[in-house]
Amino acid sequence: MKRQFKIILLLSFVIFLSSCGNQAKDDLSIGVNAVITEIDEKQEMLTVKDNLEDEIFGNHSVIDAKDTLVIYCNYKTGKVTDIDFSDLKAGDEIIVNIRDSELEKLKDYNSDENLKVEQIQLSTQR
C-alpha cells in the first residue's frame, strides 16, 4: 500500500512539473523607443510612431495609458521621478516597457486594439 502511494505521489509530481513547463511566455520588452504624435488627455491615450532607431510601432500606434506609471529620469543627475500624464506633449520622445503579447497586436494589421504598456518614461530632457 505504501509503495502504491509513493508511485501515485511521484506520478502526480511529474505531471505537475510537466504542466508548469508548457505555459506560454509573455516576456517584457524594456526600452522600446517611440515619439508621441498625438495625445488624448481625456481618455489618456497616446498616438506614437517609431523614432529613427526602432521599427516597431510604425507611423501610427495607439497606447492606452490609463493606470500606467509615467516617469521622468534626469540623465544629468540620475534622479527618477513620477510625473503626470498631462506632462507629456506631442513630439516628446518616450521609452516604453511593453509585453510581447501586446507587440503581437502590431502584427495584425486589421486589429483596432489599443496597446497597453507597463511603463512610460519621458526621454525628452527638460
N, C-alpha and C positions, 0 to 999 in steps of 0.2 A: 504494500500500500504506500509506503514512504517512497519507494522507487518510482511509482506511477506519479505521485505528487511532484517529485523533483523533475520528471520528464515534462509534465504539463507546465510547470513553472518555467523551465528552460525554453520550451517552445513559445510560451507567451512572451518571454523576454526577447527572443529572436524576432518574433513578429512585430513587437513594439519597436525595436531598433530599425527594422527594415521599413516600417511605415514612416519613421522620422526622416529618413534619408530621401524620401520621394517628394517632399514639399517643395513647391516652386520658390525660387529665389526672387526677391524683389529688392535688388541692390539699390543703394543710394548713390547717385552721381553727384559728386561735390564739386563746386566751382564751375558751373556751366554759365558762360558769359552771354549777355544779351543787352539790347538797347531798348529803352521804353519809347514807343512811338505815340501811344495814346493812353490816357488814364480816365477811368470812370470811377470817380471818388464815391459816388452814391452807392454803387454795387461793389466797390473795392475790386475792380478788375483792371489788369494791365494788358495792353496790347504790346507785344515785343517783336523784335526782329533780331536776326543774327548780327553780332558785331563782326569785325573783319577777320577775327581769329577762328571762330567756330561756324559750322554749318549744321545747326540742329533745329532751330526754330523757323527757318525760312524768313519770309518778309512779313508774315502775319500770323502770330500765335497769341491766343488769349490765356492769361493766367488768372485764375480765381485766387485772390489774395486774402479772402476773408479768413480770419483767425490764423494768419500766417505771421510768424515772427519777422520783423523788419529791423535790420541792424545797420549801423554805420561804423566803419573802422577807420580811424585816423591813421594813415600809414606812417606819418612822421613820429607820432607818439606811441602807436600800437594800442591805443585805447579803443575798446569796443563799447558802443552804447546802443540801447534800443531807441528806435525812432518811430514816429507815426507814419502810417500810410500816406497821410497828407503831405509829408515832407518830400515825397517823390515827385519828379517833374518829367515831362516829355523831354527826351534827349539824354536823360541820365543813363549811364552805364550801370548795369546791375550784375550780380553774381547770384545764381540760384542753386539750391540743393534740391534735386528732383529724383523721384524714384523711377526705376526702369519701366515700371508698369505705366507711368504717365508718359514717358518718352515713346512708348509703343503707340499711344494715341496719335502721335505726329505722323506715323507711317500710314495711317488710314486717312487718305485724302478726303473721304466722304464724311468723316467724323466732325460733328459740330460741338463736341465736348470740350469744355474748358480744361486747361491743365491745372493741377493742384501741386504746389511746391511745398517743401518742408520749411524753407527759409529763404529770405531775400536779403541780400547785402548790397547796399548802395556803394558802388565802387568809384563813382564820381567824387573827387575830393573837393570839399568846400571849406 
